[in-house]
């Protein structure tokens, strides 16, 4: 199972970059997750129409936070995936996030907030931050990701958003 992952799009309206991400970079995925900071309900509705599963983030408008949960747990194959945005300083972000999930923890936790791509284990839990899909307010290209679940194997990779 291949899962597309994005976060921190920070868009007021759907734009060509978001369309490119969904139609080109994450085309053919079995599932697509968005880890928050979508910003507006117009973008939430666009993502929902495309089947994207999302959570709200700290920069989302009130109508977004009223329509999306802050935390989700999703079953994918025989794995549990936690989906959350994150909050606070970059320092200690992963450990704060892990504590938001009950024991037993999910097999993988997808998060955003820091705009810094990350794939690795923290306290025995696979953690995946796709970075900022649109790189709003940051230098360089945006990034998204793919998590590949194959039997007991869990692999994550980042993809630069370059057009």
C-alpha positions as CSV (number, residue, x, y, z in Angstrom):
1,X,0.0,0.0,0.0
2,X,1.3,3.4,-1.0
3,X,0.3,6.4,1.0
4,X,0.9,10.0,-0.2
5,X,1.6,12.5,2.5
6,X,1.6,16.3,2.6
7,X,1.4,19.1,5.1
8,X,1.7,22.8,5.6
9,X,0.2,23.9,2.2
10,X,-0.9,27.3,3.7
11,X,-3.2,28.1,0.8
12,X,-6.2,30.4,0.7
13,X,-7.5,28.7,-2.5
14,X,-6.5,25.6,-4.4
15,X,-3.7,26.5,-6.9
16,X,-1.7,24.9,-9.7
17,X,1.0,23.6,-7.3
18,X,-1.6,21.7,-5.2
19,X,-3.1,20.3,-8.4
20,X,0.3,19.3,-9.6
21,X,1.1,17.5,-6.2
22,X,-2.2,15.6,-6.4
23,X,-2.3,14.9,-10.1
24,X,1.4,14.2,-10.7
25,X,3.5,13.6,-7.6
26,X,0.9,11.6,-5.6
27,X,-1.1,10.2,-8.5
28,X,-2.0,6.5,-8.0
29,X,-1.6,6.5,-4.3
30,X,-3.9,4.2,-2.3
31,X,-4.5,6.9,0.2
32,X,-3.4,10.6,0.7
33,X,-3.0,12.2,4.1
34,X,-2.7,15.9,4.9
35,X,-1.1,16.8,8.3
36,X,-2.7,20.3,8.7
37,X,-2.1,24.0,8.1
38,X,-4.5,23.9,5.2
39,X,-5.8,27.3,6.1
40,X,-9.2,27.7,4.5
41,X,-12.4,25.7,4.1
42,X,-12.2,26.1,0.3
43,X,-9.0,24.1,0.3
44,X,-10.3,21.6,2.8
45,X,-13.3,21.0,0.5
46,X,-11.1,20.7,-2.6
47,X,-8.9,18.1,-0.7
48,X,-12.0,16.2,0.5
49,X,-13.4,16.0,-3.0
50,X,-10.1,14.4,-4.0
51,X,-10.4,11.8,-1.1
52,X,-7.6,13.4,1.0
53,X,-7.8,12.6,4.7
54,X,-6.8,15.6,6.8
55,X,-6.4,17.1,10.3
56,X,-6.4,20.7,11.3
57,X,-3.3,22.7,12.2
58,X,-2.4,25.7,14.2
59,X,-2.7,28.1,11.3
60,X,-6.1,26.9,10.1
61,X,-9.1,29.3,10.2
62,X,-11.9,28.6,12.7
63,X,-14.2,27.0,10.1
64,X,-11.4,24.5,9.3
65,X,-10.8,23.6,12.9
66,X,-14.5,23.2,13.3
67,X,-14.7,20.7,10.5
68,X,-11.5,18.7,10.9
69,X,-10.2,16.8,14.0
70,X,-6.8,17.7,15.5
71,X,-5.8,14.0,15.7
72,X,-6.8,10.9,13.7
73,X,-5.9,7.3,13.7
74,X,-6.2,5.4,10.4
75,X,-6.0,1.7,9.7
76,X,-3.9,1.0,6.6
77,X,-3.3,-2.7,5.7
78,X,-2.5,-4.2,9.1
79,X,-0.9,-1.0,10.4
80,X,-2.2,2.0,12.5
81,X,-1.2,5.5,11.3
82,X,-1.5,8.5,13.6
83,X,-2.2,11.8,11.9
84,X,-1.6,15.1,13.7
85,X,-0.2,18.5,12.9
86,X,2.0,19.5,15.9
87,X,2.6,22.6,17.9
88,X,5.3,24.6,19.6
89,X,9.0,24.8,19.0
90,X,10.8,22.4,16.7
91,X,12.9,21.2,19.7
92,X,11.1,18.2,21.2
93,X,8.3,18.3,18.6
94,X,8.4,14.5,17.9
95,X,8.3,13.5,21.6
96,X,5.4,15.9,22.3
97,X,3.5,14.4,19.4
98,X,4.1,10.8,20.5
99,X,2.7,11.6,23.9
100,X,-0.7,12.6,22.3
101,X,-1.2,9.0,21.2
102,X,-2.3,6.3,23.6
103,X,-0.4,3.1,24.2
104,X,0.0,1.0,22.1
105,X,1.3,3.8,19.9
106,X,0.5,3.8,16.1
107,X,3.0,2.1,13.9
108,X,3.6,5.4,12.1
109,X,2.9,8.9,13.1
110,X,2.5,11.5,10.3
111,X,2.9,15.1,11.4
112,X,3.8,18.6,10.1
113,X,4.2,22.0,11.7
114,X,8.0,22.4,11.5
115,X,8.2,22.4,7.7
116,X,11.3,20.2,8.1
117,X,11.2,16.8,6.3
118,X,11.9,13.9,8.6
119,X,11.7,10.1,8.4
120,X,13.0,7.9,11.3
121,X,12.2,6.3,14.6
122,X,11.7,8.2,17.7
123,X,11.2,6.3,20.9
124,X,10.5,3.2,18.8
125,X,7.8,4.8,16.7
126,X,8.2,5.6,13.0
127,X,7.7,9.3,12.5
128,X,7.2,11.0,9.1
129,X,7.1,14.7,8.4
130,X,6.7,15.5,4.7
131,X,7.8,19.1,5.2
132,X,5.9,22.0,3.6
133,X,4.3,21.1,0.3
134,X,4.4,24.6,-0.9
135,X,7.4,25.9,1.1
136,X,5.4,29.1,2.0
137,X,7.7,31.5,3.8
138,X,10.7,29.2,3.4
139,X,13.5,29.0,0.8
140,X,13.8,26.2,-1.6
141,X,11.3,23.8,-3.1
142,X,8.4,22.3,-1.2
143,X,8.4,18.6,-0.2
144,X,5.8,15.9,0.0
145,X,6.2,12.2,0.7
146,X,5.2,8.6,0.3
147,X,5.0,5.9,2.9
148,X,5.1,2.4,1.5
149,X,3.6,-0.4,3.6
150,X,4.6,-3.9,2.3
151,X,4.0,-6.7,4.8
152,X,6.1,-5.9,7.9
153,X,8.2,-3.3,6.0
154,X,7.5,0.4,6.4
155,X,9.5,2.7,4.2
156,X,9.2,6.5,3.8
157,X,10.7,8.8,1.2
158,X,10.5,12.5,0.4
159,X,9.8,14.1,-3.0
160,X,10.8,17.6,-3.9
161,X,8.0,19.7,-5.4
162,X,9.7,21.2,-8.4
163,X,8.0,22.5,-11.5
